[in-house]
């Protein structure tokens, strides 16, 4: 039951915000997110309407040491995925 004291911020929330499909304008779903190089995450978004999909690499502002980063990012990714699944 640890309390998370580290600050994790995403700048403009670009990792959480969902873009709209460039083809049909429907809000895209985040289908996959995975760590990329340090401080970056790669996310896959898919349009539920026309199945158009894109892969984006977004920069994270994370004030953690790189040693902690992998574990925290993995936990965070799981959180994001489960949140996303709840909404769909
Ligand atoms: Zn679309």
PDB file of the backbone (N, CA, C, O) and the ligand in Angstrom, with CONECT records:
HET     ZN  A 101       1
ATOM      1  N   UNK A   1       0.828  -1.193   0.000  1.00  0.00           N
ATOM      2  CA  UNK A   1       0.000   0.000   0.000  1.00  0.00           C
ATOM      3  C   UNK A   1       0.872   1.256   0.000  1.00  0.00           C
ATOM      4  O   UNK A   1       0.603   2.206   0.734  1.00  0.00           O
ATOM      5  N   UNK A   2       1.884   1.251  -0.803  1.00  0.00           N
ATOM      6  CA  UNK A   2       2.791   2.393  -0.839  1.00  0.00           C
ATOM      7  C   UNK A   2       2.120   3.631  -1.415  1.00  0.00           C
ATOM      8  O   UNK A   2       1.226   3.552  -2.258  1.00  0.00           O
ATOM      9  N   UNK A   3       2.572   4.743  -0.944  1.00  0.00           N
ATOM     10  CA  UNK A   3       2.046   6.000  -1.449  1.00  0.00           C
ATOM     11  C   UNK A   3       3.000   6.497  -2.523  1.00  0.00           C
ATOM     12  O   UNK A   3       4.208   6.560  -2.295  1.00  0.00           O
ATOM     13  N   UNK A   4       2.493   6.839  -3.649  1.00  0.00           N
ATOM     14  CA  UNK A   4       3.362   7.324  -4.719  1.00  0.00           C
ATOM     15  C   UNK A   4       3.728   8.780  -4.462  1.00  0.00           C
ATOM     16  O   UNK A   4       2.886   9.676  -4.506  1.00  0.00           O
ATOM     17  N   UNK A   5       4.990   8.978  -4.199  1.00  0.00           N
ATOM     18  CA  UNK A   5       5.417  10.348  -3.931  1.00  0.00           C
ATOM     19  C   UNK A   5       6.128  10.960  -5.125  1.00  0.00           C
ATOM     20  O   UNK A   5       6.298  12.177  -5.203  1.00  0.00           O
ATOM     21  N   UNK A   6       6.531  10.130  -6.031  1.00  0.00           N
ATOM     22  CA  UNK A   6       7.203  10.671  -7.205  1.00  0.00           C
ATOM     23  C   UNK A   6       6.207  11.409  -8.095  1.00  0.00           C
ATOM     24  O   UNK A   6       5.044  11.025  -8.219  1.00  0.00           O
ATOM     25  N   UNK A   7       6.686  12.443  -8.689  1.00  0.00           N
ATOM     26  CA  UNK A   7       5.820  13.200  -9.578  1.00  0.00           C
ATOM     27  C   UNK A   7       5.972  12.720 -11.012  1.00  0.00           C
ATOM     28  O   UNK A   7       7.071  12.682 -11.566  1.00  0.00           O
ATOM     29  N   UNK A   8       4.880  12.368 -11.574  1.00  0.00           N
ATOM     30  CA  UNK A   8       4.895  12.004 -12.982  1.00  0.00           C
ATOM     31  C   UNK A   8       3.951  12.946 -13.711  1.00  0.00           C
ATOM     32  O   UNK A   8       2.754  12.989 -13.423  1.00  0.00           O
ATOM     33  N   UNK A   9       4.481  13.676 -14.625  1.00  0.00           N
ATOM     34  CA  UNK A   9       3.608  14.555 -15.381  1.00  0.00           C
ATOM     35  C   UNK A   9       3.804  14.317 -16.867  1.00  0.00           C
ATOM     36  O   UNK A   9       4.839  13.814 -17.306  1.00  0.00           O
ATOM     37  N   UNK A  10       2.823  14.678 -17.603  1.00  0.00           N
ATOM     38  CA  UNK A  10       2.873  14.415 -19.033  1.00  0.00           C
ATOM     39  C   UNK A  10       2.795  15.699 -19.834  1.00  0.00           C
ATOM     40  O   UNK A  10       2.251  15.724 -20.938  1.00  0.00           O
ATOM     41  N   UNK A  11       3.343  16.762 -19.271  1.00  0.00           N
ATOM     42  CA  UNK A  11       3.330  18.005 -20.021  1.00  0.00           C
ATOM     43  C   UNK A  11       1.923  18.415 -20.353  1.00  0.00           C
ATOM     44  O   UNK A  11       1.152  18.760 -19.457  1.00  0.00           O
ATOM     45  N   UNK A  12       1.573  18.386 -21.595  1.00  0.00           N
ATOM     46  CA  UNK A  12       0.240  18.820 -22.013  1.00  0.00           C
ATOM     47  C   UNK A  12      -0.760  17.667 -22.037  1.00  0.00           C
ATOM     48  O   UNK A  12      -1.793  17.743 -22.702  1.00  0.00           O
ATOM     49  N   UNK A  13      -0.444  16.605 -21.309  1.00  0.00           N
ATOM     50  CA  UNK A  13      -1.321  15.430 -21.286  1.00  0.00           C
ATOM     51  C   UNK A  13      -1.425  14.742 -22.636  1.00  0.00           C
ATOM     52  O   UNK A  13      -2.414  14.071 -22.933  1.00  0.00           O
ATOM     53  N   UNK A  14      -0.403  14.916 -23.439  1.00  0.00           N
ATOM     54  CA  UNK A  14      -0.491  14.378 -24.793  1.00  0.00           C
ATOM     55  C   UNK A  14      -0.605  12.863 -24.810  1.00  0.00           C
ATOM     56  O   UNK A  14      -1.121  12.282 -25.765  1.00  0.00           O
ATOM     57  N   UNK A  15      -0.119  12.223 -23.744  1.00  0.00           N
ATOM     58  CA  UNK A  15      -0.193  10.759 -23.747  1.00  0.00           C
ATOM     59  C   UNK A  15      -1.592  10.278 -23.415  1.00  0.00           C
ATOM     60  O   UNK A  15      -1.971   9.159 -23.759  1.00  0.00           O
ATOM     61  N   UNK A  16      -2.361  11.131 -22.742  1.00  0.00           N
ATOM     62  CA  UNK A  16      -3.689  10.724 -22.308  1.00  0.00           C
ATOM     63  C   UNK A  16      -4.752  11.193 -23.294  1.00  0.00           C
ATOM     64  O   UNK A  16      -5.726  10.488 -23.560  1.00  0.00           O
ATOM     65  N   UNK A  17      -4.553  12.380 -23.827  1.00  0.00           N
ATOM     66  CA  UNK A  17      -5.532  12.929 -24.750  1.00  0.00           C
ATOM     67  C   UNK A  17      -5.633  12.056 -26.001  1.00  0.00           C
ATOM     68  O   UNK A  17      -4.637  11.526 -26.492  1.00  0.00           O
ATOM     69  N   UNK A  18      -6.819  11.927 -26.485  1.00  0.00           N
ATOM     70  CA  UNK A  18      -6.997  11.116 -27.681  1.00  0.00           C
ATOM     71  C   UNK A  18      -7.226  12.010 -28.889  1.00  0.00           C
ATOM     72  O   UNK A  18      -8.082  12.895 -28.873  1.00  0.00           O
ATOM     73  N   UNK A  19      -6.473  11.773 -29.902  1.00  0.00           N
ATOM     74  CA  UNK A  19      -6.688  12.553 -31.125  1.00  0.00           C
ATOM     75  C   UNK A  19      -7.907  12.016 -31.872  1.00  0.00           C
ATOM     76  O   UNK A  19      -8.398  10.924 -31.585  1.00  0.00           O
ATOM     77  N   UNK A  20      -8.371  12.784 -32.807  1.00  0.00           N
ATOM     78  CA  UNK A  20      -9.456  12.279 -33.644  1.00  0.00           C
ATOM     79  C   UNK A  20      -8.865  11.726 -34.927  1.00  0.00           C
ATOM     80  O   UNK A  20      -7.787  12.133 -35.361  1.00  0.00           O
ATOM     81  N   UNK A  21      -9.572  10.813 -35.512  1.00  0.00           N
ATOM     82  CA  UNK A  21      -9.134  10.166 -36.743  1.00  0.00           C
ATOM     83  C   UNK A  21      -8.993  11.200 -37.855  1.00  0.00           C
ATOM     84  O   UNK A  21      -9.867  12.042 -38.062  1.00  0.00           O
ATOM     85  N   UNK A  22      -7.875  11.112 -38.559  1.00  0.00           N
ATOM     86  CA  UNK A  22      -7.656  12.069 -39.643  1.00  0.00           C
ATOM     87  C   UNK A  22      -8.505  11.745 -40.867  1.00  0.00           C
ATOM     88  O   UNK A  22      -8.641  12.565 -41.775  1.00  0.00           O
ATOM     89  N   UNK A  23      -9.066  10.562 -40.882  1.00  0.00           N
ATOM     90  CA  UNK A  23      -9.880  10.168 -42.040  1.00  0.00           C
ATOM     91  C   UNK A  23     -11.369  10.424 -41.845  1.00  0.00           C
ATOM     92  O   UNK A  23     -12.049  10.924 -42.741  1.00  0.00           O
ATOM     93  N   UNK A  24     -11.872  10.067 -40.643  1.00  0.00           N
ATOM     94  CA  UNK A  24     -13.321  10.202 -40.460  1.00  0.00           C
ATOM     95  C   UNK A  24     -13.709  11.084 -39.272  1.00  0.00           C
ATOM     96  O   UNK A  24     -14.889  11.378 -39.084  1.00  0.00           O
ATOM     97  N   UNK A  25     -12.724  11.511 -38.467  1.00  0.00           N
ATOM     98  CA  UNK A  25     -13.026  12.443 -37.393  1.00  0.00           C
ATOM     99  C   UNK A  25     -13.533  11.821 -36.110  1.00  0.00           C
ATOM    100  O   UNK A  25     -13.849  12.543 -35.164  1.00  0.00           O
ATOM    101  N   UNK A  26     -13.620  10.511 -36.051  1.00  0.00           N
ATOM    102  CA  UNK A  26     -14.062   9.851 -34.817  1.00  0.00           C
ATOM    103  C   UNK A  26     -12.918   9.857 -33.805  1.00  0.00           C
ATOM    104  O   UNK A  26     -11.749   9.806 -34.185  1.00  0.00           O
ATOM    105  N   UNK A  27     -13.262   9.919 -32.502  1.00  0.00           N
ATOM    106  CA  UNK A  27     -12.209   9.849 -31.487  1.00  0.00           C
ATOM    107  C   UNK A  27     -11.520   8.491 -31.559  1.00  0.00           C
ATOM    108  O   UNK A  27     -12.171   7.449 -31.629  1.00  0.00           O
ATOM    109  N   UNK A  28     -10.187   8.527 -31.542  1.00  0.00           N
ATOM    110  CA  UNK A  28      -9.467   7.272 -31.691  1.00  0.00           C
ATOM    111  C   UNK A  28      -9.269   6.601 -30.341  1.00  0.00           C
ATOM    112  O   UNK A  28      -9.224   7.261 -29.303  1.00  0.00           O
ATOM    113  N   UNK A  29      -9.155   5.301 -30.370  1.00  0.00           N
ATOM    114  CA  UNK A  29      -8.913   4.526 -29.154  1.00  0.00           C
ATOM    115  C   UNK A  29      -7.443   4.232 -29.024  1.00  0.00           C
ATOM    116  O   UNK A  29      -6.748   3.933 -29.995  1.00  0.00           O
ATOM    117  N   UNK A  30      -6.990   4.325 -27.789  1.00  0.00           N
ATOM    118  CA  UNK A  30      -5.626   3.919 -27.493  1.00  0.00           C
ATOM    119  C   UNK A  30      -5.621   2.396 -27.342  1.00  0.00           C
ATOM    120  O   UNK A  30      -6.193   1.855 -26.395  1.00  0.00           O
ATOM    121  N   UNK A  31      -4.990   1.736 -28.258  1.00  0.00           N
ATOM    122  CA  UNK A  31      -5.031   0.278 -28.216  1.00  0.00           C
ATOM    123  C   UNK A  31      -3.770  -0.320 -27.625  1.00  0.00           C
ATOM    124  O   UNK A  31      -3.772  -1.459 -27.158  1.00  0.00           O
ATOM    125  N   UNK A  32      -2.693   0.450 -27.647  1.00  0.00           N
ATOM    126  CA  UNK A  32      -1.450  -0.110 -27.136  1.00  0.00           C
ATOM    127  C   UNK A  32      -0.513   1.015 -26.749  1.00  0.00           C
ATOM    128  O   UNK A  32      -0.439   2.041 -27.425  1.00  0.00           O
ATOM    129  N   UNK A  33       0.198   0.814 -25.661  1.00  0.00           N
ATOM    130  CA  UNK A  33       1.216   1.789 -25.276  1.00  0.00           C
ATOM    131  C   UNK A  33       2.392   1.030 -24.690  1.00  0.00           C
ATOM    132  O   UNK A  33       2.221   0.132 -23.866  1.00  0.00           O
ATOM    133  N   UNK A  34       3.565   1.394 -25.118  1.00  0.00           N
ATOM    134  CA  UNK A  34       4.729   0.676 -24.628  1.00  0.00           C
ATOM    135  C   UNK A  34       5.903   1.625 -24.485  1.00  0.00           C
ATOM    136  O   UNK A  34       5.984   2.621 -25.204  1.00  0.00           O
ATOM    137  N   UNK A  35       6.808   1.334 -23.575  1.00  0.00           N
ATOM    138  CA  UNK A  35       7.979   2.189 -23.418  1.00  0.00           C
ATOM    139  C   UNK A  35       8.820   2.182 -24.682  1.00  0.00           C
ATOM    140  O   UNK A  35       8.993   1.146 -25.324  1.00  0.00           O
ATOM    141  N   UNK A  36       9.332   3.328 -25.022  1.00  0.00           N
ATOM    142  CA  UNK A  36      10.240   3.434 -26.150  1.00  0.00           C
ATOM    143  C   UNK A  36      11.607   3.706 -25.549  1.00  0.00           C
ATOM    144  O   UNK A  36      11.952   3.124 -24.521  1.00  0.00           O
ATOM    145  N   UNK A  37      12.392   4.575 -26.163  1.00  0.00           N
ATOM    146  CA  UNK A  37      13.640   4.961 -25.511  1.00  0.00           C
ATOM    147  C   UNK A  37      13.318   5.724 -24.225  1.00  0.00           C
ATOM    148  O   UNK A  37      12.175   6.138 -24.035  1.00  0.00           O
ATOM    149  N   UNK A  38      14.299   5.921 -23.338  1.00  0.00           N
ATOM    150  CA  UNK A  38      14.011   6.589 -22.055  1.00  0.00           C
ATOM    151  C   UNK A  38      13.276   7.911 -22.238  1.00  0.00           C
ATOM    152  O   UNK A  38      13.639   8.730 -23.083  1.00  0.00           O
ATOM    153  N   UNK A  39      12.247   8.103 -21.438  1.00  0.00           N
ATOM    154  CA  UNK A  39      11.411   9.303 -21.455  1.00  0.00           C
ATOM    155  C   UNK A  39      10.467   9.379 -22.650  1.00  0.00           C
ATOM    156  O   UNK A  39       9.826  10.404 -22.880  1.00  0.00           O
ATOM    157  N   UNK A  40      10.389   8.314 -23.389  1.00  0.00           N
ATOM    158  CA  UNK A  40       9.456   8.298 -24.511  1.00  0.00           C
ATOM    159  C   UNK A  40       8.571   7.062 -24.429  1.00  0.00           C
ATOM    160  O   UNK A  40       8.989   6.009 -23.948  1.00  0.00           O
ATOM    161  N   UNK A  41       7.362   7.211 -24.900  1.00  0.00           N
ATOM    162  CA  UNK A  41       6.467   6.068 -24.973  1.00  0.00           C
ATOM    163  C   UNK A  41       5.877   6.017 -26.379  1.00  0.00           C
ATOM    164  O   UNK A  41       5.638   7.043 -27.015  1.00  0.00           O
ATOM    165  N   UNK A  42       5.660   4.836 -26.825  1.00  0.00           N
ATOM    166  CA  UNK A  42       5.069   4.656 -28.144  1.00  0.00           C
ATOM    167  C   UNK A  42       3.636   4.193 -27.956  1.00  0.00           C
ATOM    168  O   UNK A  42       3.381   3.219 -27.249  1.00  0.00           O
ATOM    169  N   UNK A  43       2.712   4.879 -28.579  1.00  0.00           N
ATOM    170  CA  UNK A  43       1.323   4.464 -28.419  1.00  0.00           C
ATOM    171  C   UNK A  43       0.680   4.229 -29.779  1.00  0.00           C
ATOM    172  O   UNK A  43       0.955   4.909 -30.768  1.00  0.00           O
ATOM    173  N   UNK A  44      -0.173   3.250 -29.769  1.00  0.00           N
ATOM    174  CA  UNK A  44      -0.891   2.898 -30.990  1.00  0.00           C
ATOM    175  C   UNK A  44      -2.341   3.298 -30.811  1.00  0.00           C
ATOM    176  O   UNK A  44      -2.977   2.930 -29.823  1.00  0.00           O
ATOM    177  N   UNK A  45      -2.856   4.042 -31.753  1.00  0.00           N
ATOM    178  CA  UNK A  45      -4.246   4.476 -31.690  1.00  0.00           C
ATOM    179  C   UNK A  45      -4.991   3.934 -32.900  1.00  0.00           C
ATOM    180  O   UNK A  45      -4.464   3.870 -34.010  1.00  0.00           O
ATOM    181  N   UNK A  46      -6.224   3.552 -32.647  1.00  0.00           N
ATOM    182  CA  UNK A  46      -7.008   2.975 -33.727  1.00  0.00           C
ATOM    183  C   UNK A  46      -8.375   3.615 -33.771  1.00  0.00           C
ATOM    184  O   UNK A  46      -8.997   3.864 -32.738  1.00  0.00           O
ATOM    185  N   UNK A  47      -8.826   3.874 -34.959  1.00  0.00           N
ATOM    186  CA  UNK A  47     -10.158   4.437 -35.133  1.00  0.00           C
ATOM    187  C   UNK A  47     -11.187   3.323 -35.087  1.00  0.00           C
ATOM    188  O   UNK A  47     -11.091   2.362 -35.851  1.00  0.00           O
ATOM    189  N   UNK A  48     -12.188   3.436 -34.190  1.00  0.00           N
ATOM    190  CA  UNK A  48     -13.201   2.381 -34.089  1.00  0.00           C
ATOM    191  C   UNK A  48     -14.147   2.376 -35.287  1.00  0.00           C
ATOM    192  O   UNK A  48     -14.852   1.396 -35.526  1.00  0.00           O
ATOM    193  N   UNK A  49     -14.158   3.467 -36.031  1.00  0.00           N
ATOM    194  CA  UNK A  49     -15.112   3.558 -37.113  1.00  0.00           C
ATOM    195  C   UNK A  49     -14.545   3.024 -38.434  1.00  0.00           C
ATOM    196  O   UNK A  49     -15.194   2.251 -39.139  1.00  0.00           O
ATOM    197  N   UNK A  50     -13.327   3.455 -38.749  1.00  0.00           N
ATOM    198  CA  UNK A  50     -12.792   3.045 -40.047  1.00  0.00           C
ATOM    199  C   UNK A  50     -11.506   2.219 -39.938  1.00  0.00           C
ATOM    200  O   UNK A  50     -10.889   1.883 -40.949  1.00  0.00           O
ATOM    201  N   UNK A  51     -11.112   1.895 -38.709  1.00  0.00           N
ATOM    202  CA  UNK A  51      -9.949   1.040 -38.466  1.00  0.00           C
ATOM    203  C   UNK A  51      -8.619   1.668 -38.898  1.00  0.00           C
ATOM    204  O   UNK A  51      -7.595   0.989 -38.958  1.00  0.00           O
ATOM    205  N   UNK A  52      -8.647   2.948 -39.193  1.00  0.00           N
ATOM    206  CA  UNK A  52      -7.399   3.647 -39.460  1.00  0.00           C
ATOM    207  C   UNK A  52      -6.577   3.651 -38.172  1.00  0.00           C
ATOM    208  O   UNK A  52      -7.105   3.964 -37.105  1.00  0.00           O
ATOM    209  N   UNK A  53      -5.302   3.310 -38.259  1.00  0.00           N
ATOM    210  CA  UNK A  53      -4.504   3.311 -37.039  1.00  0.00           C
ATOM    211  C   UNK A  53      -3.212   4.095 -37.229  1.00  0.00           C
ATOM    212  O   UNK A  53      -2.666   4.176 -38.329  1.00  0.00           O
ATOM    213  N   UNK A  54      -2.743   4.666 -36.133  1.00  0.00           N
ATOM    214  CA  UNK A  54      -1.505   5.431 -36.169  1.00  0.00           C
ATOM    215  C   UNK A  54      -0.646   5.035 -34.980  1.00  0.00           C
ATOM    216  O   UNK A  54      -1.141   4.583 -33.947  1.00  0.00           O
ATOM    217  N   UNK A  55       0.645   5.218 -35.156  1.00  0.00           N
ATOM    218  CA  UNK A  55       1.574   4.995 -34.045  1.00  0.00           C
ATOM    219  C   UNK A  55       2.277   6.313 -33.787  1.00  0.00           C
ATOM    220  O   UNK A  55       2.825   6.934 -34.698  1.00  0.00           O
ATOM    221  N   UNK A  56       2.252   6.727 -32.530  1.00  0.00           N
ATOM    222  CA  UNK A  56       2.894   7.976 -32.146  1.00  0.00           C
ATOM    223  C   UNK A  56       3.950   7.693 -31.092  1.00  0.00           C
ATOM    224  O   UNK A  56       3.805   6.790 -30.269  1.00  0.00           O
ATOM    225  N   UNK A  57       5.004   8.474 -31.134  1.00  0.00           N
ATOM    226  CA  UNK A  57       5.974   8.428 -30.046  1.00  0.00           C
ATOM    227  C   UNK A  57       5.859   9.751 -29.314  1.00  0.00           C
ATOM    228  O   UNK A  57       6.051  10.816 -29.901  1.00  0.00           O
ATOM    229  N   UNK A  58       5.546   9.677 -28.034  1.00  0.00           N
ATOM    230  CA  UNK A  58       5.361  10.893 -27.250  1.00  0.00           C
ATOM    231  C   UNK A  58       6.429  10.988 -26.175  1.00  0.00           C
ATOM    232  O   UNK A  58       6.862   9.982 -25.614  1.00  0.00           O
ATOM    233  N   UNK A  59       6.842  12.202 -25.901  1.00  0.00           N
ATOM    234  CA  UNK A  59       7.850  12.420 -24.881  1.00  0.00           C
ATOM    235  C   UNK A  59       7.189  12.583 -23.523  1.00  0.00           C
ATOM    236  O   UNK A  59       6.183  13.279 -23.383  1.00  0.00           O
ATOM    237  N   UNK A  60       7.764  11.937 -22.537  1.00  0.00           N
ATOM    238  CA  UNK A  60       7.237  12.028 -21.188  1.00  0.00           C
ATOM    239  C   UNK A  60       8.148  12.908 -20.361  1.00  0.00           C
ATOM    240  O   UNK A  60       9.369  12.884 -20.516  1.00  0.00           O
ATOM    241  N   UNK A  61       7.540  13.688 -19.477  1.00  0.00           N
ATOM    242  CA  UNK A  61       8.340  14.423 -18.512  1.00  0.00           C
ATOM    243  C   UNK A  61       8.238  13.684 -17.200  1.00  0.00           C
ATOM    244  O   UNK A  61       7.252  13.821 -16.475  1.00  0.00           O
ATOM    245  N   UNK A  62       9.205  12.938 -16.908  1.00  0.00           N
ATOM    246  CA  UNK A  62       9.147  12.114 -15.704  1.00  0.00           C
ATOM    247  C   UNK A  62      10.367  12.406 -14.839  1.00  0.00           C
ATOM    248  O   UNK A  62      11.511  12.232 -15.261  1.00  0.00           O
ATOM    249  N   UNK A  63      10.093  12.848 -13.631  1.00  0.00           N
ATOM    250  CA  UNK A  63      11.189  13.176 -12.729  1.00  0.00           C
ATOM    251  C   UNK A  63      11.562  11.966 -11.898  1.00  0.00           C
ATOM    252  O   UNK A  63      11.450  11.983 -10.672  1.00  0.00           O
ATOM    253  N   UNK A  64      11.988  10.954 -12.545  1.00  0.00           N
ATOM    254  CA  UNK A  64      12.425   9.747 -11.869  1.00  0.00           C
ATOM    255  C   UNK A  64      13.801   9.397 -12.400  1.00  0.00           C
ATOM    256  O   UNK A  64      14.165   9.756 -13.520  1.00  0.00           O
ATOM    257  N   UNK A  65      14.543   8.706 -11.593  1.00  0.00           N
ATOM    258  CA  UNK A  65      15.822   8.230 -12.086  1.00  0.00           C
ATOM    259  C   UNK A  65      15.557   7.162 -13.139  1.00  0.00           C
ATOM    260  O   UNK A  65      14.509   6.516 -13.132  1.00  0.00           O
ATOM    261  N   UNK A  66      16.485   6.986 -14.015  1.00  0.00           N
ATOM    262  CA  UNK A  66      16.261   6.016 -15.090  1.00  0.00           C
ATOM    263  C   UNK A  66      16.131   4.602 -14.550  1.00  0.00           C
ATOM    264  O   UNK A  66      15.520   3.737 -15.176  1.00  0.00           O
ATOM    265  N   UNK A  67      16.715   4.379 -13.380  1.00  0.00           N
ATOM    266  CA  UNK A  67      16.633   3.043 -12.813  1.00  0.00           C
ATOM    267  C   UNK A  67      15.206   2.715 -12.389  1.00  0.00           C
ATOM    268  O   UNK A  67      14.762   1.571 -12.494  1.00  0.00           O
ATOM    269  N   UNK A  68      14.499   3.728 -11.911  1.00  0.00           N
ATOM    270  CA  UNK A  68      13.109   3.526 -11.494  1.00  0.00           C
ATOM    271  C   UNK A  68      12.161   3.565 -12.678  1.00  0.00           C
ATOM    272  O   UNK A  68      11.046   3.045 -12.629  1.00  0.00           O
ATOM    273  N   UNK A  69      12.623   4.182 -13.718  1.00  0.00           N
ATOM    274  CA  UNK A  69      11.729   4.524 -14.818  1.00  0.00           C
ATOM    275  C   UNK A  69      11.026   3.310 -15.404  1.00  0.00           C
ATOM    276  O   UNK A  69       9.812   3.328 -15.605  1.00  0.00           O
ATOM    277  N   UNK A  70      11.784   2.261 -15.679  1.00  0.00           N
ATOM    278  CA  UNK A  70      11.198   1.095 -16.321  1.00  0.00           C
ATOM    279  C   UNK A  70      10.020   0.539 -15.550  1.00  0.00           C
ATOM    280  O   UNK A  70       8.965   0.255 -16.117  1.00  0.00           O
ATOM    281  N   UNK A  71      10.215   0.386 -14.227  1.00  0.00           N
ATOM    282  CA  UNK A  71       9.171  -0.192 -13.412  1.00  0.00           C
ATOM    283  C   UNK A  71       7.957   0.723 -13.303  1.00  0.00           C
ATOM    284  O   UNK A  71       6.814   0.282 -13.427  1.00  0.00           O
ATOM    285  N   UNK A  72       8.226   2.002 -13.070  1.00  0.00           N
ATOM    286  CA  UNK A  72       7.126   2.953 -12.919  1.00  0.00           C
ATOM    287  C   UNK A  72       6.349   3.088 -14.221  1.00  0.00           C
ATOM    288  O   UNK A  72       5.121   3.169 -14.229  1.00  0.00           O
ATOM    289  N   UNK A  73       7.086   3.111 -15.305  1.00  0.00           N
ATOM    290  CA  UNK A  73       6.434   3.276 -16.596  1.00  0.00           C
ATOM    291  C   UNK A  73       5.563   2.061 -16.891  1.00  0.00           C
ATOM    292  O   UNK A  73       4.459   2.193 -17.419  1.00  0.00           O
ATOM    293  N   UNK A  74       6.056   0.897 -16.552  1.00  0.00           N
ATOM    294  CA  UNK A  74       5.282  -0.319 -16.772  1.00  0.00           C
ATOM    295  C   UNK A  74       3.982  -0.274 -15.975  1.00  0.00           C
ATOM    296  O   UNK A  74       2.921  -0.627 -16.491  1.00  0.00           O
ATOM    297  N   UNK A  75       4.067   0.163 -14.710  1.00  0.00           N
ATOM    298  CA  UNK A  75       2.877   0.253 -13.873  1.00  0.00           C
ATOM    299  C   UNK A  75       1.901   1.275 -14.444  1.00  0.00           C
ATOM    300  O   UNK A  75       0.688   1.071 -14.469  1.00  0.00           O
ATOM    301  N   UNK A  76       2.474   2.368 -14.895  1.00  0.00           N
ATOM    302  CA  UNK A  76       1.664   3.443 -15.443  1.00  0.00           C
ATOM    303  C   UNK A  76       0.949   3.003 -16.720  1.00  0.00           C
ATOM    304  O   UNK A  76      -0.224   3.306 -16.942  1.00  0.00           O
ATOM    305  N   UNK A  77       1.673   2.302 -17.521  1.00  0.00           N
ATOM    306  CA  UNK A  77       1.114   1.798 -18.776  1.00  0.00           C
ATOM    307  C   UNK A  77      -0.068   0.886 -18.492  1.00  0.00           C
ATOM    308  O   UNK A  77      -1.097   0.960 -19.164  1.00  0.00           O
ATOM    309  N   UNK A  78       0.083   0.034 -17.504  1.00  0.00           N
ATOM    310  CA  UNK A  78      -1.011  -0.857 -17.141  1.00  0.00           C
ATOM    311  C   UNK A  78      -2.225  -0.065 -16.681  1.00  0.00           C
ATOM    312  O   UNK A  78      -3.363  -0.387 -17.022  1.00  0.00           O
ATOM    313  N   UNK A  79      -1.953   0.998 -15.886  1.00  0.00           N
ATOM    314  CA  UNK A  79      -3.037   1.870 -15.427  1.00  0.00           C
ATOM    315  C   UNK A  79      -3.782   2.485 -16.599  1.00  0.00           C
ATOM    316  O   UNK A  79      -5.012   2.480 -16.654  1.00  0.00           O
ATOM    317  N   UNK A  80      -3.012   3.011 -17.527  1.00  0.00           N
ATOM    318  CA  UNK A  80      -3.616   3.682 -18.674  1.00  0.00           C
ATOM    319  C   UNK A  80      -4.441   2.706 -19.493  1.00  0.00           C
ATOM    320  O   UNK A  80      -5.535   3.030 -19.955  1.00  0.00           O
ATOM    321  N   UNK A  81      -3.906   1.515 -19.664  1.00  0.00           N
ATOM    322  CA  UNK A  81      -4.613   0.521 -20.465  1.00  0.00           C
ATOM    323  C   UNK A  81      -5.916   0.117 -19.785  1.00  0.00           C
ATOM    324  O   UNK A  81      -6.950  -0.006 -20.443  1.00  0.00           O
ATOM    325  N   UNK A  82      -5.870  -0.089 -18.467  1.00  0.00           N
ATOM    326  CA  UNK A  82      -7.094  -0.522 -17.794  1.00  0.00           C
ATOM    327  C   UNK A  82      -8.122   0.599 -17.740  1.00  0.00           C
ATOM    328  O   UNK A  82      -9.324   0.350 -17.841  1.00  0.00           O
ATOM    329  N   UNK A  83      -7.649   1.839 -17.580  1.00  0.00           N
ATOM    330  CA  UNK A  83      -8.571   2.974 -17.632  1.00  0.00           C
ATOM    331  C   UNK A  83      -9.253   3.039 -18.983  1.00  0.00           C
ATOM    332  O   UNK A  83     -10.457   3.273 -19.092  1.00  0.00           O
ATOM    333  N   UNK A  84      -8.454   2.827 -19.998  1.00  0.00           N
ATOM    334  CA  UNK A  84      -8.972   2.891 -21.342  1.00  0.00           C
ATOM    335  C   UNK A  84     -10.010   1.791 -21.571  1.00  0.00           C
ATOM    336  O   UNK A  84     -11.031   2.010 -22.222  1.00  0.00           O
ATOM    337  N   UNK A  85      -9.735   0.630 -21.036  1.00  0.00           N
ATOM    338  CA  UNK A  85     -10.639  -0.500 -21.224  1.00  0.00           C
ATOM    339  C   UNK A  85     -11.971  -0.274 -20.504  1.00  0.00           C
ATOM    340  O   UNK A  85     -13.024  -0.705 -20.974  1.00  0.00           O
ATOM    341  N   UNK A  86     -11.906   0.421 -19.337  1.00  0.00           N
ATOM    342  CA  UNK A  86     -13.117   0.691 -18.598  1.00  0.00           C
ATOM    343  C   UNK A  86     -14.090   1.575 -19.370  1.00  0.00           C
ATOM    344  O   UNK A  86     -15.309   1.424 -19.291  1.00  0.00           O
ATOM    345  N   UNK A  87     -13.512   2.486 -20.104  1.00  0.00           N
ATOM    346  CA  UNK A  87     -14.343   3.466 -20.801  1.00  0.00           C
ATOM    347  C   UNK A  87     -14.973   2.900 -22.066  1.00  0.00           C
ATOM    348  O   UNK A  87     -15.943   3.458 -22.579  1.00  0.00           O
ATOM    349  N   UNK A  88     -14.439   1.819 -22.562  1.00  0.00           N
ATOM    350  CA  UNK A  88     -14.937   1.327 -23.847  1.00  0.00           C
ATOM    351  C   UNK A  88     -16.010   0.251 -23.688  1.00  0.00           C
ATOM    352  O   UNK A  88     -16.524  -0.259 -24.683  1.00  0.00           O
TER     353      UNK A  88
HETATM  354 ZN    ZN A 101     -11.632   6.867 -38.822  1.00  0.00          ZN
END
